[in-house]
Each structure stands twice: as C-alpha cells, then as structure tokens.
C-alpha cells in the first residue's frame, strides 16, 4: 500500500513536470509559427505526455523504494 502511495505521489509530480514541459514547448512552437505541427499531432502529443509521466513516475518510485532504509531485524534468544 505504501508503494502505491509513493507511486501516486511521483505520478502527480511527473504529470506536473511533463505538463510544464509541454506548455513551454507549445509556447516555443507558437513563437516560431508552427501551429500546424501542434494541431496535426495533438493526439500523439497527448499519448507521449502520458507515457513520459508514467515512465518518470515508475523510475522515481523504483529509486525511492530501492533506496529506502530498512529497519534492522533484531534477533532475540528465548529462554535466556
């Protein structure tokens, strides 16, 4: 359950990062008058955005879970 929460947190962060990147790219393309490229490939841009978000979230989640400090196992002896 905790891993899913970490994944959703990273997915939200990834969506925000990729959305900002797409917005900046969109503004740059409008600046050079390449609007037809955007409107002709809007579906592809959306799919690429979703794939990048999920890939980035999965990578960040993997790194977070792998780098988590685990609690040491305490060995005890019974009867002493």
ChimeraX commands (.cxc) that place a marker at each C-alpha (Angstrom):
marker #1 position 0.00,0.00,0.00 radius 0.5
marker #1 position 2.82,2.36,0.84 radius 0.5
marker #1 position 4.46,1.67,-2.51 radius 0.5
marker #1 position 1.23,2.63,-4.29 radius 0.5
marker #1 position 1.08,5.90,-2.36 radius 0.5
marker #1 position 4.68,6.67,-3.31 radius 0.5
marker #1 position 3.87,5.85,-6.95 radius 0.5
marker #1 position 0.83,8.17,-6.96 radius 0.5
marker #1 position 2.89,10.98,-5.41 radius 0.5
marker #1 position 5.54,10.55,-8.07 radius 0.5
marker #1 position 2.91,10.27,-10.81 radius 0.5
marker #1 position 1.43,13.62,-9.75 radius 0.5
marker #1 position 4.89,15.22,-9.74 radius 0.5
marker #1 position 5.64,13.69,-13.14 radius 0.5
marker #1 position 2.39,14.94,-14.65 radius 0.5
marker #1 position 3.12,18.45,-13.45 radius 0.5
marker #1 position 6.70,18.35,-14.80 radius 0.5
marker #1 position 5.70,16.97,-18.19 radius 0.5
marker #1 position 2.74,19.37,-18.46 radius 0.5
marker #1 position 5.03,22.33,-17.82 radius 0.5
marker #1 position 7.46,20.97,-20.42 radius 0.5
marker #1 position 4.68,20.53,-22.98 radius 0.5
marker #1 position 3.41,24.05,-22.26 radius 0.5
marker #1 position 6.88,25.52,-22.77 radius 0.5
marker #1 position 7.28,23.52,-25.98 radius 0.5
marker #1 position 3.85,24.70,-27.17 radius 0.5
marker #1 position 4.74,28.33,-26.50 radius 0.5
marker #1 position 8.05,27.94,-28.33 radius 0.5
marker #1 position 6.33,26.40,-31.35 radius 0.5
marker #1 position 3.76,29.18,-31.40 radius 0.5
marker #1 position 6.63,31.65,-31.28 radius 0.5
marker #1 position 8.07,30.23,-34.50 radius 0.5
marker #1 position 4.61,29.94,-36.14 radius 0.5
marker #1 position 4.50,26.14,-36.23 radius 0.5
marker #1 position 0.86,25.81,-35.11 radius 0.5
marker #1 position 0.00,23.27,-37.82 radius 0.5
marker #1 position 2.54,20.81,-36.35 radius 0.5
marker #1 position 0.80,21.01,-32.98 radius 0.5
marker #1 position -2.77,20.63,-34.20 radius 0.5
marker #1 position -1.96,17.82,-36.65 radius 0.5
marker #1 position -0.24,15.77,-33.94 radius 0.5
marker #1 position -2.28,16.64,-30.85 radius 0.5
marker #1 position -3.24,13.02,-30.09 radius 0.5
marker #1 position 0.36,11.87,-30.44 radius 0.5
marker #1 position 1.49,14.67,-28.13 radius 0.5
marker #1 position -1.06,13.58,-25.51 radius 0.5
marker #1 position 0.00,9.94,-25.72 radius 0.5
marker #1 position 3.67,10.87,-25.45 radius 0.5
marker #1 position 2.88,13.05,-22.43 radius 0.5
marker #1 position 1.06,10.19,-20.66 radius 0.5
marker #1 position 3.82,7.68,-21.43 radius 0.5
marker #1 position 6.52,10.06,-20.19 radius 0.5
marker #1 position 4.56,10.72,-16.98 radius 0.5
marker #1 position 4.15,7.02,-16.20 radius 0.5
marker #1 position 7.77,6.21,-17.07 radius 0.5
marker #1 position 9.11,9.02,-14.91 radius 0.5
marker #1 position 6.83,8.06,-12.02 radius 0.5
marker #1 position 7.86,4.40,-12.26 radius 0.5
marker #1 position 11.56,5.33,-12.32 radius 0.5
marker #1 position 11.26,7.68,-9.34 radius 0.5
marker #1 position 9.23,5.12,-7.40 radius 0.5
marker #1 position 11.78,2.40,-8.10 radius 0.5
marker #1 position 14.62,4.64,-6.89 radius 0.5
marker #1 position 12.68,5.65,-3.76 radius 0.5
marker #1 position 11.77,2.10,-2.80 radius 0.5
marker #1 position 15.24,0.75,-3.59 radius 0.5
marker #1 position 16.95,3.49,-1.57 radius 0.5
marker #1 position 14.67,3.20,1.45 radius 0.5
marker #1 position 16.49,2.39,4.68 radius 0.5
marker #1 position 15.16,-0.86,6.04 radius 0.5
marker #1 position 14.65,-1.49,9.71 radius 0.5
marker #1 position 17.20,-3.90,11.13 radius 0.5
marker #1 position 15.92,-7.30,12.22 radius 0.5
marker #1 position 16.52,-7.80,15.89 radius 0.5
marker #1 position 17.38,-11.36,16.79 radius 0.5
marker #1 position 16.49,-12.45,20.28 radius 0.5
marker #1 position 17.08,-15.69,22.08 radius 0.5
marker #1 position 14.27,-17.20,24.04 radius 0.5
marker #1 position 14.87,-18.64,27.44 radius 0.5
marker #1 position 17.84,-16.52,28.39 radius 0.5
marker link #1:1,2 radius 0.2
marker link #1:2,3 radius 0.2
marker link #1:3,4 radius 0.2
marker link #1:4,5 radius 0.2
marker link #1:5,6 radius 0.2
marker link #1:6,7 radius 0.2
marker link #1:7,8 radius 0.2
marker link #1:8,9 radius 0.2
marker link #1:9,10 radius 0.2
marker link #1:10,11 radius 0.2
marker link #1:11,12 radius 0.2
marker link #1:12,13 radius 0.2
marker link #1:13,14 radius 0.2
marker link #1:14,15 radius 0.2
marker link #1:15,16 radius 0.2
marker link #1:16,17 radius 0.2
marker link #1:17,18 radius 0.2
marker link #1:18,19 radius 0.2
marker link #1:19,20 radius 0.2
marker link #1:20,21 radius 0.2
marker link #1:21,22 radius 0.2
marker link #1:22,23 radius 0.2
marker link #1:23,24 radius 0.2
marker link #1:24,25 radius 0.2
marker link #1:25,26 radius 0.2
marker link #1:26,27 radius 0.2
marker link #1:27,28 radius 0.2
marker link #1:28,29 radius 0.2
marker link #1:29,30 radius 0.2
marker link #1:30,31 radius 0.2
marker link #1:31,32 radius 0.2
marker link #1:32,33 radius 0.2
marker link #1:33,34 radius 0.2
marker link #1:34,35 radius 0.2
marker link #1:35,36 radius 0.2
marker link #1:36,37 radius 0.2
marker link #1:37,38 radius 0.2
marker link #1:38,39 radius 0.2
marker link #1:39,40 radius 0.2
marker link #1:40,41 radius 0.2
marker link #1:41,42 radius 0.2
marker link #1:42,43 radius 0.2
marker link #1:43,44 radius 0.2
marker link #1:44,45 radius 0.2
marker link #1:45,46 radius 0.2
marker link #1:46,47 radius 0.2
marker link #1:47,48 radius 0.2
marker link #1:48,49 radius 0.2
marker link #1:49,50 radius 0.2
marker link #1:50,51 radius 0.2
marker link #1:51,52 radius 0.2
marker link #1:52,53 radius 0.2
marker link #1:53,54 radius 0.2
marker link #1:54,55 radius 0.2
marker link #1:55,56 radius 0.2
marker link #1:56,57 radius 0.2
marker link #1:57,58 radius 0.2
marker link #1:58,59 radius 0.2
marker link #1:59,60 radius 0.2
marker link #1:60,61 radius 0.2
marker link #1:61,62 radius 0.2
marker link #1:62,63 radius 0.2
marker link #1:63,64 radius 0.2
marker link #1:64,65 radius 0.2
marker link #1:65,66 radius 0.2
marker link #1:66,67 radius 0.2
marker link #1:67,68 radius 0.2
marker link #1:68,69 radius 0.2
marker link #1:69,70 radius 0.2
marker link #1:70,71 radius 0.2
marker link #1:71,72 radius 0.2
marker link #1:72,73 radius 0.2
marker link #1:73,74 radius 0.2
marker link #1:74,75 radius 0.2
marker link #1:75,76 radius 0.2
marker link #1:76,77 radius 0.2
marker link #1:77,78 radius 0.2
marker link #1:78,79 radius 0.2
marker link #1:79,80 radius 0.2
view
